[in-house]
Amino acid sequence: MISLRVDKIGLDPEHGQAIVLLKDDEGRRYLPISIGPFEANAIALAIENVQPPRPLTHDLLKTVLDNLDAKITRVLIDDLKEAGDGTGTFYAQITLEAPGRLIEIDSRPSDAIALAVRSGCPIFALEKVLDAAAVSEESNGPQVH
C-alpha cells in the first residue's frame, strides 16, 4: 500500500471534469481521480475548514459515526476497472473501527476521500492502482486548474 494525500482539487481543462489529485508521500506520483462537482466541493470545504451553515452528507455521516463510537481508520483505493473505452472506475474501501469490530465498507473514492479529510485518517492506494493510473512527477503531473 502506498500512502497518499490530497494535493489539489480542480478541473481537468481538457474535459471540464472535476478532479481530485492525490500525491504519494514521496512526491513522485500523482493519482488523478475524476469526481462529481458536489464531491469536489465537499472535499474542498473540508480541506479549507469551512463549516457550512447546515451539515453536508459527509459531515452528517461523520457525526453519526462519532456518536456510535466508530472511527474511520483508513481509506484504501483498491481497484480500477477499465471500461474498454479508455475510461475506468476506481473503487475504494473505508475501514471503520467500532467497539469490538473492524468493518470494511465499499465506497466511491470521492466519498471515501471526503470522509478521510474530515476524520484525519490516512489515504492509501494499492500499487496496482498506481501502476495503472498514476502520472509521474517528471511529466509535471496532470494539468488541473
N, C-alpha and C positions, 0 to 999 in steps of 0.2 A: 504494500500500500504506500502511496505517495501522498504526503501532506500538501494541501493546497490552501490558498487564501484568496478572498475576493480582491482582485486587482482594480477592476473598474466595471462600470455598467454604462452602456451606451447603445448607439445604433450602428448596425452594420451599414456603411454607406452604400454598398453595392445592392443590398436587398431591402433596406429600410426596416429590418427586423431588430427588435431589442436583443441585446447580447449581454450575458454576464461573462466576464473574463476572469477565469481563475488562474493563478500563477503558482508554480511549485515553490517550495521554500528556498530552493537554491537559485531561483530566478532564471532558470534556463528554459522552461517550457510554459506555454500558456494553453489553457483549455477553454476555447470559446464554446459557449452553450447558448443556443437560441432560446429565448423565453418570451412569454407574453408581456405586454406593456404593464398590466396590473401587477404581475410578479416582479418585474423590474422596479416598479415604483415601491413595492413593499420592501424589497431588499435595500434600495437606496435610502428610504426613510429610516430603516433600522441602522444602517451604517452611519448615517448623519445624526443619529439620536433624536430624530424628530418624533414627537408624540402627537399623533392625530387626536382631534377632539373626541373621537369615539374609536374603540379598538378595531383594527383591521382583523381579517380572518386569522392571520398568523399570530397576532397579539392575543386573540381570544384563545387559540389552541395552546399557546404558551401558558396563559393564565390557568386554563383547565389542567394542564399537566402539573403545574406548580401546586395547585390545590389538591391534586391526587398524590402528591409526594413522588411524582415521576420526574426523572431528569433525562434530558437528551444528552447522551454521552458522545455520540459521533454521528456524522453523515458520511456515507460511502457511495460514491458514484461507481457503480459496479458493472455496468454493461452499456454497450452501444450496439443497437441492432440496425443494420443498414437496410434501407428500403429498396435498393436496387436502382434508384433514380438519382443517386448522388446525395441523397439526404439520409438522415438516420434519426433514431430516437434514443436518447440517453435514459438510463434507469438508475435509481438511487435507493438506498436503504437508510432509514433512520433507526438508530439503536437507542432504545429507552431503557433506563434502569428504574424499576418501580420496586416498592417493598417486596423483597423475596422473589423478584422476577427480572429477567432480561428479555426485552421484547424487540423484535426486528419488524419494521413496518416498511412496506413497499411505498415508494413516493416518486413523484416527479422531482427531478433535480432542483427546479426552481423553488418549489415549496420547501424542500429539504434545506436548501441554502438560506431561504428566508428565515426558517426556524433556527438554523445554526447561528446566523448572525445575531438573532435575538437572545439565544441562550449562551452564546460564547463557546460553543463546543467546536471541536476540530472538524475539518472537512478533509476527506481523503478520496483518492481515486485509485482504482486498480491499475497496475502498469499496462495491462492490455488495452484499457480505455485510452490512456495517454498515447500509447503506441499508435492507436488507430486515428486519434483526432487532435492531438496536441500540435501546436505550432512552436517552432524553436525561437529562442531569443535572437539568434543570428539573423532571422528573417524580419527582425523588428516587430515581431508579434503581429497579430491580426489588427487591422485598422478598425478602431471603434471610436465613434465621435459622440 
